[in-house]
Amino acid sequence: MYVRHLQVTDFRSWEHADLAFEPGVSVLVGRNGQGKTNLVEALGYVATLGSHRVATDAPLVRHGASRAVVRTAVVNEGRELLVELEVTPGRANRARINRGPVPRPRDVLGILRTVLFAPEDLALVRGDPGERRRFLDELLTTRSPRYAGVRGDYDRVLRQRGALLKTVRASRNADLGTLDVWDGHLARHGAELLAGRLDLVSDIAPHVAAAYAEVAPESRPARVAYRSSLGEAFPGVHDREVLEDALLAELHRVRPQEVDRGMCLVGPHRDDLELFLGELPAKGYASHGESWSFALALRLGGYELLRAEAAEPVLVLDDVFAELDRGRRRQLAKVAAAAEQVLITAAVAEDVPEELEGARFEVAHGEVRRV
């Protein structure tokens, strides 16, 4: 799989940009603030319908414009598809495939698959559980696009059930019958999301361990584990029906606390991906270099999992070589050199290892040109 063409209009800082890519390595070079990250962010948005930098769509639209448009041509096993996304804050976004409209933007998911490594990824190790849940869910959706609908359904139920709990808390005599109905919805959708995450963690774990051993051979071995709000009773259960029953039982058990606090205390939104170095948690115990290595291992583990199961994803390395020492640069460059397509951004060309030779683009003063 590779991106043959990218065009953006009123996306972030870009009034317009047009780039033609080829398989292999492409490097976008430009000083900070020139917009090179905005270009790979646009590709990430096509792949995931989200940004690795912000949680909402509004910042993606250039100041003064009413909408942003991203068009990209993706080639997979000789077949080319043109994907177009129209981002309009405050309104429903629209999508087209080969210039024909599709019912929902998420129908484009799976056409472009990317794995992106960026400086923000240090938060995967040092940040709160939400960062790691987001990592899992984005990878899960890339692996199986149907989980975009599962996540959407779960988030909708979570919001509505949370609003009901706040109402119940404010009125102690409220009828709890409606809460029983929403318990069922949350357990059903939550079990499906939880089963998908558990399968993913089981499958990615050996890839992460192997990637970490290559990136940081002198360090302790790395391990990942899923921690569920269900506790230790169901660490190895992946069956959706069993998980649904377990969620229902736990919701019933903690209902008094939920009513008292006015918030949902059980479900995948309370879970975490635990990271270990040896027997110690990486968060709080890993050095700066080990934290970078673990963040890199998570991304490379996802990359290896995806390429083993289906079309090889596009590898995007956003201004990361400047953050890595020589050994980690060398290991990352080795993986990147073997990729079908890798897109790299860098402030200066010298940040990019010599073995990653390929097309070079200069990004400066609102323009991008091949050099």
C-alpha positions in Angstrom: 0.0 0.0 0.0 1.2 3.5 -0.8 -0.1 7.1 -1.2 0.4 8.3 -4.7 -1.1 11.7 -4.3 -2.1 14.1 -1.6 -4.0 17.4 -2.0 -5.2 19.6 0.8 -7.3 22.8 0.8 -7.7 25.0 3.8 -6.3 22.3 6.1 -4.5 23.7 9.1 -2.0 26.3 7.8 -2.3 25.3 4.2 -4.5 27.2 1.8 -3.6 24.7 -0.8 -0.9 22.0 -1.2 -0.4 19.3 -3.8 2.1 16.5 -3.6 2.9 13.4 -5.7 4.5 10.5 -3.9 6.1 7.2 -4.9 6.7 4.0 -3.1 9.8 4.0 -0.9 11.1 6.9 1.2 9.8 10.5 1.0 11.2 13.2 3.3 9.6 16.5 4.0 12.2 19.0 5.3 11.3 22.4 6.8 11.9 24.5 9.8 9.4 24.2 12.7 6.1 26.0 12.0 6.3 25.6 8.2 3.5 23.1 8.0 5.2 19.8 7.3 3.5 18.0 10.2 0.2 19.4 8.9 0.6 17.4 5.7 1.2 14.0 7.3 -1.6 14.9 9.8 -4.0 15.1 6.8 -3.0 11.6 5.8 -3.5 10.4 9.3 -7.0 11.9 9.3 -7.9 9.9 6.2 -6.7 6.8 7.8 -8.3 7.2 11.3 -10.8 10.1 11.0 -8.8 11.7 13.8 -5.7 13.7 14.5 -2.7 12.7 16.6 -2.5 16.3 17.8 -6.0 17.5 18.7 -9.2 15.9 19.9 -11.6 17.9 17.8 -11.9 18.9 14.1 -12.1 22.7 14.5 -8.4 23.3 14.6 -8.0 21.4 11.4 -9.7 24.1 9.3 -7.5 27.1 8.3 -8.4 30.3 10.1 -11.0 32.2 8.1 -12.1 29.2 6.1 -15.4 27.4 6.6 -14.2 23.9 5.8 -11.1 21.9 5.0 -10.8 19.3 2.2 -8.3 16.4 2.0 -8.0 14.3 -1.1 -5.6 11.4 -1.4 -5.1 8.6 -4.0 -4.1 5.3 -2.4 -2.7 2.3 -4.3 -3.2 -1.1 -2.9 -2.1 -4.2 -4.8 -2.4 -2.4 -8.1 -5.8 -0.9 -7.5 -6.1 2.9 -6.9 -8.9 4.6 -4.9 -9.4 8.3 -4.5 -10.6 9.3 -1.0 -12.0 12.8 -0.3 -12.9 14.1 3.1 -14.6 17.4 3.8 -14.2 18.7 7.3 -16.8 21.2 8.5 -16.8 22.1 12.2 -20.3 22.2 13.7 -21.7 20.1 10.9 -21.5 16.5 9.7 -18.3 15.8 7.7 -18.7 14.3 4.3 -16.7 11.7 2.4 -16.4 10.5 -1.2 -14.7 7.5 -2.8 -13.7 7.8 -6.4 -15.8 11.0 -6.4 -19.0 9.2 -5.4 -20.5 10.2 -2.0 -20.7 7.5 0.7 -23.3 7.5 3.5 -20.8 8.0 6.4 -17.3 9.2 6.6 -16.2 6.1 8.4 -17.0 4.1 5.2 -13.5 5.3 4.0 -11.7 3.5 6.9 -9.4 0.8 5.8 -8.6 2.3 2.4 -5.5 3.9 3.8 -3.7 2.3 6.7 -1.0 4.2 8.4 1.2 3.8 11.5 2.5 7.2 12.7 5.3 7.8 15.2 5.5 11.3 16.6 7.0 13.2 19.5 3.6 13.2 21.2 3.9 9.4 21.5 6.0 9.8 24.7 2.6 10.3 26.3 1.8 6.6 25.6 4.3 5.7 28.3 4.2 8.8 30.6 0.6 10.0 30.0 -2.7 9.0 31.5 -4.7 5.9 30.6 -6.7 7.7 28.0 -3.6 8.0 25.8 -3.2 4.3 25.8 -6.9 3.5 25.3 -6.8 5.8 22.2 -3.7 4.0 20.9 -5.5 0.6 21.3 -8.8 1.8 19.7 -7.1 3.5 16.7 -5.0 0.4 16.0 -8.1 -1.8 16.5 -10.1 0.3 14.0 -7.1 0.2 11.5 -7.0 -3.5 11.9 -10.8 -3.9 11.6 -12.7 -0.8 10.5 -16.0 -2.1 11.8 -14.8 -1.2 15.3 -15.3 2.5 14.4 -19.0 1.8 14.7 -18.6 -0.2 17.9 -16.6 2.7 19.4 -19.3 5.2 18.3 -22.1 3.1 19.7 -20.3 2.7 23.0 -19.4 6.4 23.3 -23.1 7.4 22.6 -24.4 5.0 25.3 -21.8 6.2 27.7 -22.8 9.8 27.3 -26.5 9.1 27.7 -26.1 6.8 30.6 -23.8 9.4 32.3 -26.4 12.1 31.8 -29.0 9.8 33.4 -26.8 9.1 36.4 -26.4 12.8 36.9 -30.2 13.2 36.8 -30.6 10.3 39.3 -28.0 11.8 41.6 -29.9 15.2 41.6 -33.2 13.5 42.3 -32.8 10.7 44.9 -36.4 9.5 44.3 -35.9 9.0 40.5 -37.1 5.8 38.8 -34.1 3.5 38.2 -35.9 1.4 35.6 -34.5 3.4 32.7 -31.0 2.9 34.2 -31.5 -0.9 33.8 -32.1 -0.4 30.1 -28.9 1.6 29.6 -27.0 -0.9 31.7 -27.9 -3.5 29.1 -26.8 -1.2 26.2 -23.5 -0.4 27.9 -22.8 -4.0 28.7 -23.5 -5.1 25.1 -21.5 -2.5 23.3 -18.8 -2.5 26.0 -18.3 -6.3 25.8 -17.8 -6.1 22.0 -15.2 -3.3 22.4 -13.5 -5.1 25.3 -13.3 -8.4 23.4 -11.7 -6.6 20.5 -9.2 -4.9 22.7 -8.3 -8.1 24.5 -7.7 -9.9 21.2 -5.5 -7.0 20.0 -3.4 -6.9 23.1 -2.9 -10.7 23.0 -1.8 -10.4 19.3 0.4 -7.3 19.6 2.2 -8.3 22.8 4.9 -10.5 21.2 5.6 -7.9 18.5 6.0 -5.1 21.1 8.4 -7.3 23.2 10.5 -8.1 20.1 10.5 -4.5 18.9 11.7 -3.3 22.3 14.4 -5.9 22.5 15.8 -4.6 19.2 15.5 -0.9 20.0 16.9 -1.2 23.5 18.8 -4.5 23.8 20.6 -3.4 26.9 17.3 -2.8 28.8 15.0 -5.0 30.8 12.4 -7.0 28.7 9.2 -5.1 27.9 5.7 -6.5 28.5 2.2 -5.2 27.9 -1.0 -6.3 29.7 -4.7 -5.2 29.6 -6.2 -4.0 32.9 -10.0 -4.1 32.9 -12.4 -2.4 35.3 -13.8 -5.9 35.8 -10.8 -6.6 37.9 -8.7 -9.8 37.9 -11.6 -12.2 37.5 -11.6 -12.1 33.7 -8.0 -11.5 32.6 -8.0 -14.2 29.9 -11.7 -14.2 28.9 -12.3 -12.9 25.3 -15.8 -14.3 24.8 -18.2 -11.4 24.1 -21.2 -13.0 25.9 -19.2 -13.9 29.0 -17.9 -10.3 29.1 -21.3 -8.9 28.7 -22.6 -10.9 31.6 -19.6 -9.8 33.7 -20.2 -6.2 32.9 -23.8 -6.4 33.8 -23.0 -8.0 37.1 -20.3 -5.4 37.9 -22.7 -2.6 37.0 -25.2 -4.0 39.4 -22.6 -4.2 42.1 -21.4 -0.7 41.8 -24.7 1.0 41.2 -24.9 2.7 44.6 -21.4 4.2 44.1 -22.4 5.3 40.5 -25.6 7.0 41.7 -23.7 8.6 44.6 -21.0 10.0 42.3 -23.2 10.6 39.2 -20.8 8.9 36.8 -20.1 5.6 35.0 -17.5 3.6 37.0 -17.4 0.3 34.9 -16.6 -0.3 31.3 -13.8 -0.1 28.7 -13.6 3.7 29.2 -12.1 2.9 32.7 -9.5 0.4 31.4 -5.8 0.8 30.7 -2.9 -0.8 28.8 -0.3 -1.6 31.4 3.4 -1.3 30.3 6.1 -3.2 32.2 9.9 -3.2 32.1 10.8 -6.4 33.9 8.5 -6.5 36.9 8.2 -2.8 37.3 5.6 -0.5 35.6 7.3 1.6 32.9 5.4 4.7 34.0 7.4 6.2 36.9 10.3 3.8 36.6 11.5 4.0 33.0 14.3 6.4 32.1 13.8 9.0 29.4 15.5 6.7 26.9 13.5 3.7 28.0 10.3 5.6 27.7 11.2 6.6 24.1 12.1 3.0 23.3 8.8 1.7 24.7 6.8 4.3 22.8 8.6 3.3 19.6 8.1 -0.4 20.4 4.3 0.1 20.7 4.2 1.8 17.2 6.5 -0.7 15.6 4.6 -3.6 17.2 1.4 -2.3 15.7 3.2 -1.9 12.3 4.5 -5.5 12.4 1.0 -6.8 13.4 -0.8 -5.0 10.6 1.8 -5.9 7.9 1.6 -9.6 9.0 -2.2 -9.7 8.6 -3.0 -7.6 5.5 -1.6 -4.9 3.2 1.5 -3.3 4.6 0.6 0.1 6.1 2.3 3.4 5.3 4.9 4.2 7.9 4.8 7.9 8.9 7.7 9.3 11.1 6.9 12.8 12.1 10.0 14.7 13.3 11.2 11.8 15.5 14.8 11.2 14.5 15.9 14.4 16.3 14.5 12.9 19.5 16.4 9.6 19.3 20.0 8.6 20.1 22.2 7.0 17.5 21.2 3.4 18.4 17.5 4.0 18.3 17.8 5.9 15.1 19.7 3.0 13.5 17.0 0.5 14.6 14.1 2.7 13.4 15.9 3.3 10.1 16.3 -0.4 9.6 12.6 -1.0 9.8 11.8 2.1 7.7 14.1 1.1 4.9 12.2 -2.1 4.4 8.7 -0.5 4.3 6.8 -0.2 1.1 6.3 3.5 1.7 7.7 5.7 4.5 7.0 9.4 4.9 9.4 11.3 7.1 9.3 14.9 8.3 12.4 16.6 9.7 13.5 20.1 10.5 16.9 19.6 8.8 17.9 17.0 6.3 20.8 15.9 8.6 18.3 14.5 11.1 17.4 11.7 8.7 19.7 8.7 8.6 21.8 8.4 5.4 20.3 5.0 4.6 16.9 6.5 4.2 17.5 8.1 0.8 14.6 8.9 -1.4 12.5 11.8 -2.7 13.0 15.1 -0.8 10.5 17.9 -0.5 11.2 21.3 0.8 8.5 22.9 2.9 8.8 26.7 3.4 6.7 29.9 3.2 3.4 28.2 2.5 4.8 26.1 -0.4 6.1 22.6 -0.8 8.3 21.6 -3.7 10.3 18.6 -4.7 14.1 19.1 -4.7 
